[in-house]
Amino acid sequence: MNNQNEPYETNPARVVAKAKSLLAETDYAMLTDVVITNKTEFAQYREFLREAVKAPKNPTTFPNMPEPEWAEE
């Protein structure tokens, strides 16, 4: 996964575009058949992204994307 803790974004349109892109990139983590042990981290990360889409702040610093912790079968 990408490290998203990059210099902050100041353009609201780019904040929204980046947040939507990161949401799409992490959709898989919320699927019921994906077994990762840190779904809560992904849920919190995605909540930040949804808030950035609804009300982009100027500036916005994106947090690091969680790394999936795959459950053992």
MODELLER restraints for C-alpha pairs under 7 A, 6 or more apart:
rsr = mdl.restraints
at = mdl.atoms
rsr.add(forms.Gaussian(group=physical.xy_distance, feature=features.Distance(at['CA:1:A'], at['CA:67:A']), mean=6.58, stdev=0.5))
rsr.add(forms.Gaussian(group=physical.xy_distance, feature=features.Distance(at['CA:2:A'], at['CA:65:A']), mean=6.83, stdev=0.5))
rsr.add(forms.Gaussian(group=physical.xy_distance, feature=features.Distance(at['CA:3:A'], at['CA:64:A']), mean=5.46, stdev=0.5))
rsr.add(forms.Gaussian(group=physical.xy_distance, feature=features.Distance(at['CA:3:A'], at['CA:65:A']), mean=6.30, stdev=0.5))
rsr.add(forms.Gaussian(group=physical.xy_distance, feature=features.Distance(at['CA:4:A'], at['CA:62:A']), mean=6.01, stdev=0.5))
rsr.add(forms.Gaussian(group=physical.xy_distance, feature=features.Distance(at['CA:4:A'], at['CA:63:A']), mean=6.12, stdev=0.5))
rsr.add(forms.Gaussian(group=physical.xy_distance, feature=features.Distance(at['CA:4:A'], at['CA:64:A']), mean=4.86, stdev=0.5))
rsr.add(forms.Gaussian(group=physical.xy_distance, feature=features.Distance(at['CA:4:A'], at['CA:65:A']), mean=6.19, stdev=0.5))
rsr.add(forms.Gaussian(group=physical.xy_distance, feature=features.Distance(at['CA:5:A'], at['CA:61:A']), mean=6.83, stdev=0.5))
rsr.add(forms.Gaussian(group=physical.xy_distance, feature=features.Distance(at['CA:5:A'], at['CA:62:A']), mean=5.56, stdev=0.5))
rsr.add(forms.Gaussian(group=physical.xy_distance, feature=features.Distance(at['CA:5:A'], at['CA:63:A']), mean=5.27, stdev=0.5))
rsr.add(forms.Gaussian(group=physical.xy_distance, feature=features.Distance(at['CA:5:A'], at['CA:64:A']), mean=5.13, stdev=0.5))
rsr.add(forms.Gaussian(group=physical.xy_distance, feature=features.Distance(at['CA:7:A'], at['CA:61:A']), mean=6.72, stdev=0.5))
rsr.add(forms.Gaussian(group=physical.xy_distance, feature=features.Distance(at['CA:8:A'], at['CA:59:A']), mean=6.03, stdev=0.5))
rsr.add(forms.Gaussian(group=physical.xy_distance, feature=features.Distance(at['CA:8:A'], at['CA:60:A']), mean=5.24, stdev=0.5))
rsr.add(forms.Gaussian(group=physical.xy_distance, feature=features.Distance(at['CA:8:A'], at['CA:61:A']), mean=4.25, stdev=0.5))
rsr.add(forms.Gaussian(group=physical.xy_distance, feature=features.Distance(at['CA:8:A'], at['CA:62:A']), mean=6.95, stdev=0.5))
rsr.add(forms.Gaussian(group=physical.xy_distance, feature=features.Distance(at['CA:9:A'], at['CA:15:A']), mean=6.14, stdev=0.5))
rsr.add(forms.Gaussian(group=physical.xy_distance, feature=features.Distance(at['CA:9:A'], at['CA:59:A']), mean=5.55, stdev=0.5))
rsr.add(forms.Gaussian(group=physical.xy_distance, feature=features.Distance(at['CA:9:A'], at['CA:60:A']), mean=5.17, stdev=0.5))
rsr.add(forms.Gaussian(group=physical.xy_distance, feature=features.Distance(at['CA:9:A'], at['CA:61:A']), mean=6.36, stdev=0.5))
rsr.add(forms.Gaussian(group=physical.xy_distance, feature=features.Distance(at['CA:10:A'], at['CA:58:A']), mean=5.09, stdev=0.5))
rsr.add(forms.Gaussian(group=physical.xy_distance, feature=features.Distance(at['CA:10:A'], at['CA:59:A']), mean=4.46, stdev=0.5))
rsr.add(forms.Gaussian(group=physical.xy_distance, feature=features.Distance(at['CA:10:A'], at['CA:60:A']), mean=6.36, stdev=0.5))
rsr.add(forms.Gaussian(group=physical.xy_distance, feature=features.Distance(at['CA:12:A'], at['CA:56:A']), mean=5.61, stdev=0.5))
rsr.add(forms.Gaussian(group=physical.xy_distance, feature=features.Distance(at['CA:12:A'], at['CA:58:A']), mean=6.80, stdev=0.5))
rsr.add(forms.Gaussian(group=physical.xy_distance, feature=features.Distance(at['CA:15:A'], at['CA:52:A']), mean=6.85, stdev=0.5))
rsr.add(forms.Gaussian(group=physical.xy_distance, feature=features.Distance(at['CA:15:A'], at['CA:56:A']), mean=6.24, stdev=0.5))
rsr.add(forms.Gaussian(group=physical.xy_distance, feature=features.Distance(at['CA:15:A'], at['CA:60:A']), mean=6.99, stdev=0.5))
rsr.add(forms.Gaussian(group=physical.xy_distance, feature=features.Distance(at['CA:16:A'], at['CA:52:A']), mean=6.30, stdev=0.5))
rsr.add(forms.Gaussian(group=physical.xy_distance, feature=features.Distance(at['CA:16:A'], at['CA:53:A']), mean=4.71, stdev=0.5))
rsr.add(forms.Gaussian(group=physical.xy_distance, feature=features.Distance(at['CA:16:A'], at['CA:56:A']), mean=6.56, stdev=0.5))
rsr.add(forms.Gaussian(group=physical.xy_distance, feature=features.Distance(at['CA:19:A'], at['CA:49:A']), mean=5.11, stdev=0.5))
rsr.add(forms.Gaussian(group=physical.xy_distance, feature=features.Distance(at['CA:19:A'], at['CA:52:A']), mean=6.40, stdev=0.5))
rsr.add(forms.Gaussian(group=physical.xy_distance, feature=features.Distance(at['CA:19:A'], at['CA:53:A']), mean=6.19, stdev=0.5))
rsr.add(forms.Gaussian(group=physical.xy_distance, feature=features.Distance(at['CA:20:A'], at['CA:53:A']), mean=6.91, stdev=0.5))
rsr.add(forms.Gaussian(group=physical.xy_distance, feature=features.Distance(at['CA:23:A'], at['CA:46:A']), mean=6.27, stdev=0.5))
rsr.add(forms.Gaussian(group=physical.xy_distance, feature=features.Distance(at['CA:23:A'], at['CA:49:A']), mean=6.66, stdev=0.5))
rsr.add(forms.Gaussian(group=physical.xy_distance, feature=features.Distance(at['CA:29:A'], at['CA:39:A']), mean=6.70, stdev=0.5))
rsr.add(forms.Gaussian(group=physical.xy_distance, feature=features.Distance(at['CA:29:A'], at['CA:42:A']), mean=6.85, stdev=0.5))
rsr.add(forms.Gaussian(group=physical.xy_distance, feature=features.Distance(at['CA:35:A'], at['CA:70:A']), mean=6.27, stdev=0.5))
rsr.add(forms.Gaussian(group=physical.xy_distance, feature=features.Distance(at['CA:35:A'], at['CA:71:A']), mean=5.75, stdev=0.5))
rsr.add(forms.Gaussian(group=physical.xy_distance, feature=features.Distance(at['CA:36:A'], at['CA:68:A']), mean=6.20, stdev=0.5))
rsr.add(forms.Gaussian(group=physical.xy_distance, feature=features.Distance(at['CA:36:A'], at['CA:69:A']), mean=5.26, stdev=0.5))
rsr.add(forms.Gaussian(group=physical.xy_distance, feature=features.Distance(at['CA:36:A'], at['CA:70:A']), mean=4.39, stdev=0.5))
rsr.add(forms.Gaussian(group=physical.xy_distance, feature=features.Distance(at['CA:36:A'], at['CA:71:A']), mean=5.15, stdev=0.5))
rsr.add(forms.Gaussian(group=physical.xy_distance, feature=features.Distance(at['CA:37:A'], at['CA:69:A']), mean=5.53, stdev=0.5))
rsr.add(forms.Gaussian(group=physical.xy_distance, feature=features.Distance(at['CA:37:A'], at['CA:70:A']), mean=6.22, stdev=0.5))
rsr.add(forms.Gaussian(group=physical.xy_distance, feature=features.Distance(at['CA:37:A'], at['CA:71:A']), mean=5.75, stdev=0.5))
rsr.add(forms.Gaussian(group=physical.xy_distance, feature=features.Distance(at['CA:38:A'], at['CA:68:A']), mean=6.69, stdev=0.5))
rsr.add(forms.Gaussian(group=physical.xy_distance, feature=features.Distance(at['CA:38:A'], at['CA:69:A']), mean=6.02, stdev=0.5))
rsr.add(forms.Gaussian(group=physical.xy_distance, feature=features.Distance(at['CA:41:A'], at['CA:66:A']), mean=6.55, stdev=0.5))
rsr.add(forms.Gaussian(group=physical.xy_distance, feature=features.Distance(at['CA:42:A'], at['CA:66:A']), mean=6.27, stdev=0.5))
rsr.add(forms.Gaussian(group=physical.xy_distance, feature=features.Distance(at['CA:45:A'], at['CA:65:A']), mean=6.98, stdev=0.5))
